[in-house]
Amino acid sequence: MTEIAKRLSDEEIIDLWKSAIVILTVNLPKDVLVIEAEKVKRLVELSDKIANFRVD
């Protein structure tokens, strides 16, 4: 993930990816889960945006 963040010049991707992992691995209280879910939503939006972007 760090390589993708470097190539896209977007360090936010690392934080968003961490949120996805936390949701899958930790039993979170609902209020924290809502915050982390919003970050994952942002990750999906970013992924959709760059899906056709060529990374060499």
N, CA and C of each residue as an Amber inpcrd file, in Angstrom:
protein
   168
   0.8220000  -1.1930000   0.0000000   0.0000000   0.0000000   0.0000000
   0.8630000   1.2520000   0.0000000   2.0120000   1.1900000   0.6620000
   2.8700000   2.3710000   0.6710000   3.4040000   2.6890000  -0.7170000
   3.6500000   1.6590000  -1.5090000   4.1290000   1.8830000  -2.8820000
   3.0500000   2.5740000  -3.7170000   1.8210000   2.1610000  -3.5600000
   0.7100000   2.7950000  -4.2850000   0.5880000   4.2530000  -3.8610000
   0.6670000   4.5050000  -2.5700000   0.5770000   5.8810000  -2.0720000
   1.6890000   6.7520000  -2.6490000   2.8980000   6.1990000  -2.7260000
   4.0200000   6.9510000  -3.3020000   3.7890000   7.2470000  -4.7770000
   3.3890000   6.2260000  -5.5090000   3.2100000   6.4010000  -6.9560000
   2.0870000   7.3710000  -7.2860000   1.0820000   7.4060000  -6.4260000
  -0.0450000   8.3140000  -6.6650000   0.1190000   9.6410000  -5.9370000
   1.2040000   9.7670000  -5.1950000   1.4620000  10.9640000  -4.3850000
   0.2720000  11.2910000  -3.4840000  -0.2200000  10.2760000  -2.8030000
  -1.3810000  10.4570000  -1.9330000  -1.2230000   9.5930000  -0.6810000
  -0.6890000  10.1900000   0.3660000  -0.4550000   9.4690000   1.6150000
  -1.7610000   9.1390000   2.3440000  -2.8530000   9.7860000   1.9890000
  -4.1420000   9.5100000   2.6210000  -4.5520000   8.0490000   2.4150000
  -4.1100000   7.4620000   1.3240000  -4.4670000   6.0740000   1.0110000
  -4.0420000   5.1350000   2.1390000  -2.9010000   5.3790000   2.7360000
  -2.4210000   4.5220000   3.8190000  -3.3760000   4.5760000   5.0050000
  -3.7850000   5.7560000   5.3950000  -4.7140000   5.9110000   6.5170000
  -6.0550000   5.2580000   6.2080000  -6.5310000   5.4430000   5.0010000
  -7.8120000   4.8570000   4.6140000  -7.7350000   3.3350000   4.6010000
  -6.6230000   2.7940000   4.1370000  -6.4360000   1.3380000   4.1100000
  -6.4010000   0.7830000   5.5320000  -5.7500000   1.5060000   6.4440000
  -5.7200000   1.0860000   7.8480000  -7.1290000   0.9900000   8.4150000
  -7.9820000   1.9110000   8.0370000  -9.3700000   1.8780000   8.5050000
 -10.0810000   0.6240000   8.0210000  -9.8240000   0.2300000   6.7920000
 -10.4390000  -0.9920000   6.2610000  -9.9730000  -2.2130000   7.0500000
  -8.7090000  -2.2680000   7.3740000  -8.1730000  -3.3900000   8.1360000
  -8.7520000  -3.4030000   9.5510000  -8.8490000  -2.2500000  10.1670000
  -9.3980000  -2.1570000  11.5210000 -10.8380000  -2.6570000  11.5550000
 -11.6220000  -2.2860000  10.5770000 -13.0220000  -2.7230000  10.5380000
 -13.1090000  -4.2490000  10.4630000 -12.1920000  -4.8590000   9.7440000
 -12.2180000  -6.3150000   9.5810000 -11.6470000  -7.0790000  10.7750000
 -10.8110000  -6.4340000  11.5690000 -10.0850000  -7.1800000  12.5940000
 -10.3930000  -6.8020000  14.0350000 -11.0670000  -5.6980000  14.2640000
 -11.2990000  -5.2180000  15.6230000 -12.7930000  -5.0640000  15.8700000
 -13.2110000  -5.4310000  17.0680000 -14.6010000  -5.2410000  17.4660000
 -14.7490000  -3.8090000  17.9860000 -15.2610000  -2.9330000  17.1390000
 -15.3310000  -1.5120000  17.4590000 -16.6980000  -1.1090000  18.0000000
 -16.7160000  -0.1060000  18.8770000 -18.0050000   0.4610000  19.2760000
 -18.6480000   1.1430000  18.0620000 -19.9500000   1.2440000  18.0770000
 -20.6780000   1.7650000  16.9160000 -20.2030000   3.1500000  16.4960000
 -19.9650000   4.0490000  17.4470000 -19.5610000   5.4120000  17.0860000
 -18.2110000   5.4400000  16.3730000 -17.2910000   4.5780000  16.7740000
 -15.9840000   4.4970000  16.1060000 -16.1360000   3.8090000  14.7540000
 -16.9680000   2.7900000  14.7020000 -17.2010000   2.0610000  13.4510000
 -17.7460000   2.9880000  12.3700000 -18.6260000   3.8800000  12.7480000
 -19.1930000   4.8330000  11.7840000 -18.0940000   5.7150000  11.1910000
 -17.1960000   6.1730000  12.0270000 -16.0890000   7.0240000  11.5530000
 -15.1740000   6.2440000  10.6070000 -14.8170000   5.0270000  11.0100000
 -13.9310000   4.2100000  10.1820000 -14.6140000   3.8210000   8.8650000
 -15.9100000   3.5730000   8.9110000 -16.6530000   3.2230000   7.6970000
 -16.6480000   4.3870000   6.7030000 -16.7170000   5.5970000   7.1920000
 -16.6500000   6.7670000   6.3010000 -15.2910000   6.8350000   5.5980000
 -14.2450000   6.4710000   6.3130000 -12.9080000   6.4550000   5.7010000
 -12.8270000   5.3810000   4.6150000 -13.4330000   4.2270000   4.8830000
 -13.4180000   3.1620000   3.8740000 -14.2310000   3.5880000   2.6550000
 -15.3160000   4.2850000   2.8890000 -16.1090000   4.8180000   1.7760000
 -15.2410000   5.7430000   0.9230000 -14.4370000   6.5600000   1.5610000
 -13.5260000   7.4630000   0.8440000 -12.4970000   6.6530000   0.0440000
 -12.0120000   5.5440000   0.6250000 -11.0690000   4.6750000  -0.0780000
 -11.7000000   4.0980000  -1.3370000 -12.9330000   3.6630000  -1.2290000
 -13.6370000   3.1160000  -2.3960000 -13.8190000   4.1960000  -3.4580000
 -14.1870000   5.3940000  -3.0290000 -14.3470000   6.5010000  -3.9790000
 -13.0250000   6.8050000  -4.6840000 -11.9440000   6.8300000  -3.9220000
 -10.6230000   7.0640000  -4.5180000 -10.2600000   5.9580000  -5.4980000
 -10.5530000   4.7300000  -5.1220000 -10.2680000   3.5860000  -5.9920000
 -11.0420000   3.6780000  -7.2940000 -12.3050000   4.0440000  -7.1910000
 -13.1120000   4.2170000  -8.3960000 -12.5340000   5.3050000  -9.2910000
 -12.0830000   6.3740000  -8.6650000 -11.5440000   7.5110000  -9.4100000
 -10.2840000   7.1390000 -10.1930000  -9.4310000   6.3080000  -9.5950000
  -8.1540000   5.9870000 -10.2310000  -8.1450000   4.6340000 -10.9230000
  -9.2820000   3.9750000 -10.9880000  -9.3550000   2.6240000 -11.5600000
  -8.7940000   2.5670000 -12.9860000  -8.9570000   3.5980000 -13.7470000
  -8.4590000   3.6110000 -15.1160000  -7.1530000   4.3730000 -15.2500000
  -6.5760000   4.7520000 -14.1170000  -5.3120000   5.4940000 -14.0950000
  -4.1720000   4.4970000 -14.1680000  -3.2910000   4.6630000 -15.1280000
  -2.1690000   3.7300000 -15.2950000  -1.0340000   4.1140000 -14.3330000
  -0.6050000   3.1430000 -13.5460000   0.5150000   3.3440000 -12.6280000
   1.6780000   2.5160000 -13.1260000   2.7300000   3.1620000 -13.5570000
   3.9190000   2.4440000 -14.0670000   4.9050000   2.1930000 -12.9600000
